[in-house]
């Protein structure tokens, strides 16, 4: 059975010649990044303080991992003409 999981990662993207870095959820299949959320995970919100601390800890963990380039995900996605 394939193993899937997710974590937060910093994603680098370039739009209109402007480089940006965002924290997004990345979903893995067998250890390979397959998908990421369309939007950044900020602002943070949760229903209690412990949940907020958990989010902050997860974001801090993302800072210790290599940056992923957004093209990793956009190249894997079918375009409208391919669907």
C-alpha positions in Angstrom: 0.0 0.0 0.0 1.4 3.4 -0.9 2.4 5.6 2.0 1.1 9.2 1.9 1.6 12.1 4.3 1.9 15.9 4.3 3.8 18.7 6.0 4.4 22.4 5.6 7.1 23.5 3.2 8.4 26.7 1.9 7.5 27.1 -1.8 9.4 29.4 -4.2 7.4 30.8 -7.1 8.0 33.5 -9.7 5.1 35.5 -11.2 5.5 38.6 -13.3 9.3 38.4 -12.6 8.7 38.7 -8.9 10.1 36.0 -6.7 8.0 35.0 -3.6 8.3 32.5 -0.9 5.2 31.1 0.9 4.5 28.3 3.4 2.1 25.8 2.0 0.9 22.3 2.7 2.7 19.7 0.6 1.3 16.2 0.1 3.6 13.2 -0.5 3.1 9.8 -2.1 5.8 7.3 -1.1 8.1 10.2 -0.1 7.7 12.2 -3.3 6.0 15.6 -3.2 2.9 15.3 -5.4 0.6 18.3 -4.6 0.7 21.6 -2.8 -2.1 23.9 -1.7 -2.9 26.8 -4.0 -2.7 29.4 -1.3 -0.3 30.2 1.5 -1.2 28.9 5.0 -1.2 32.4 6.5 -3.0 33.9 8.4 -3.1 31.2 11.0 -6.3 30.4 12.8 -7.4 27.6 15.1 -10.0 27.0 17.8 -7.5 27.0 20.8 -4.1 28.1 21.9 -2.6 24.6 21.8 -3.6 24.3 18.1 -2.0 27.6 17.4 1.2 26.5 19.0 1.1 23.3 17.0 0.8 25.3 13.7 3.7 27.6 14.7 5.9 24.6 15.5 5.0 23.0 12.1 5.8 26.3 10.3 9.2 26.5 12.1 9.9 22.9 11.0 9.3 24.0 7.4 12.1 26.6 7.8 14.6 23.7 8.4 13.7 21.9 5.1 14.9 22.7 1.6 12.8 25.1 -0.4 10.6 23.5 -3.1 10.1 25.2 -6.4 6.5 25.7 -7.4 7.2 24.4 -10.9 7.7 21.0 -9.3 3.9 21.0 -8.9 2.7 23.0 -11.8 4.5 20.8 -14.3 2.8 17.7 -12.9 -0.7 19.2 -13.1 -2.7 18.7 -16.3 -3.5 21.8 -18.2 -7.0 22.7 -19.4 -6.1 21.3 -22.8 -4.9 18.0 -21.4 -8.1 17.3 -19.4 
